[in-house]
Amino acid sequence: MILQKMEAEYEVKHLPAQIKKWNSRYADAVEYVYENGLMNGTSSNAFSPNANTTRGMIVTILARVEGVNTNGTPWYAAGQKWAMDNGISDGTNMPGVITREQMATFLYRFAEKNGVDMSQEAGLSGFEDAGKVSTFAKDAMAWAVANELIVGVTAKTLQPKGTATRAQVATVIMRYAKTF
C-alpha cells in the first residue's frame, strides 16, 4: 500500500519532546502520524492532541496517506483539491472543525476509493447516541466501528456530532494504516 511506501521514504523527524514524555493512550498514534509525515505539530515543540481537527487538516492528512505533495498556499489547498477530485469532500469550509461522523465519512470514502472491502458493518444500537448519527454518516460510522477504527468516547457514546480532536484523528489514521 502507499502508506507502507511512505513509511520507507520519509526521513524520521525528531518528535517534539512532549510526545516522548506522554504516558497516554494516544501517544503511539501521535508518534506514528508525526513520524510518517501525516500530521505536523502545531508549532516546533507542540502537537496539541486535544485541539480540534479541521476539515482542511483531515483532507491534507488523507492526501498525504495517498502520497500527494501537500505544500501550497493556503496550507490545505492541495489536500482540498485532491479530496474534491477524488470524491472525499466537496471542499467547503476547510477551516471549519470536523465532527467525528464527518471524519468517519471522509475516511469511508477514502477507503472505498482505495478498494477496501466495505462490507463489514457493526450495529450502532449499543451506543446511547446512535440515533444522533446523521443519515449521510450511518454507513461510514457502522463500517468504522466494525473495523475498530472509531470506538466510543465512552463505553456507551459515540458522540457523532462532537468535534474530532487531533489525538482522535491520529488514532483513527494509525488504526486504518495497520488494518488496511
N, C-alpha and C positions, 0 to 999 in steps of 0.2 A: 504494500500500500504506500501511498505518497508520504504518509506520516513517518513510516519507517525510514524512507529515503531522507526525509528532513532530519531525523534524529542523527543520521550518519553524517550529514553535510553541515549542520550547524555547529559552529565552534561553541563549546560550552562557555557561557558567560559566568562571571563571578556574581553570585547571588548577593543581594543586599544582606548585610549582616543580620538584620532582624529575622529573616526567614530561617537561617541556620539555627537560631535560638528558639524558634517556636516549638512548642510541645502541644500541638493541636491536631485535630482530626483532618484538617485540610493542608497541613504543611507539605506533605508529599505531593499533593496535587499542584500546589503553587510552585513548588520546586520543579515539577515536571513541565508545566506550561512555560515557566520562565526559561529554563534551560533549553527547551526546544524552540524558543523564539516565537511562541504562540501568543504570549502575553508579555507586556513590558511592565516595569514598575511604574508607579505614579510619580516618582521622582528618582533621582540617582540612588537614594537609600531607603526607599519605601515601596511597598506593594499595595497597601491599603485593602486588605482582604475583605473588610466589612463595608467598603464603599459600593455604591450601586454600579451596575454594569449598564452601559448604554446600548442602544441598537447599533450604533456605529462600531462599538467595541466588538460585539458578537459577530457582525459580518466581517470585520477585519480578522478576527481570530479564525473563523471558518475559511476565509480566503487564504490565510497563512497555512492552515492544515492542507489545503489544496495545492500549496506551492506558489501562490500568487505573490508577486512583489507588491507590497502594500505601502511603499513610500509614495508620498504625494501631499498635496495641499488641497483641501483640508486633510488632516491625517486619516480620515476614514474614506476618502473619495475612491480609492482603488478597491477597497472592500465593498463599498456601496455599489459600484459599477458591476463588480463580479457577482454580487448577490442578485442584482436585478437581472443580469444576463442569464443567470442560472436558475431563476425562479425560487430563490431562497427568501427574498424580501422584495417588497415593492419600492424600497429605497426611501421611504418617507421617514421623517422625524429621527434622523440619525443621532442627534444629541439627546434624544429622549431616553429615559430609563426603560429597560426591558423587563417585562414580567417573567415569572417562571414558566407560564404557559406559552408565552411568545418565544422564549428561549427553546423550549421543547419543540415548538413548531418549526423554527428555523433549523434546528438540528435534524428533525424528522425529514424535512425537505432535502437537506444536505445528504443524509444517509440514503434516501430514496434515489437521489441523483447519482450516487456512487454505487448503486446496485446492491445495497444491503437488503437482506431478507426482512421485509416489513410485516410479516405475518404474525409475529409474536405480539400478543396484546394481553394486558392484565386488566381485570375488573378494578374499577376505582371505588367501588361501593364501600370498601373498608375504611375509607377516609371520610371523616365527617363533612368535609367541604367539597366532596366530589361534585355536587350539584352546582358549584360555583365555577367549574371549568367551562369556558366558553365553547360553543358549538365548534368553532373553527379549530380548537385545540384538543378536542376529545381523543381523536385517533393518535395524535402525537403524544399526548400525556400517557395514554394507555400503553403505547409502544415503549416510551421512555421508562415508565415504571416497570413494565415486564422485563426489560433488559437491565434493570437496576442502574440506569443512568441517572435517574431522578428518584430520590427517596423522599419520604415525608419530612417536613421540617420538624414535626413531632411524629410520634407513632400513629396519630390519628388525623393529621392535617397535611395537605399538600401545599396549601397557600398559593394556588394558581395565579391569583391576582397580585401576590406580593412581588416586590422587586427582587431580581436575582443579584446577589452580591458577587463581587469578583471571586471570592473563595468558592462559592457555589458553582460558578461558571468553570473555574479551574478544575473542580472536582468532576463535573459532568464531562468536560473535554477529555480529561485523563481516562475516565471510565470508558468513554466512547473509543478512544485510541486503543485501549487494552482489550476491549471486547470485539472490535471490528478491525 
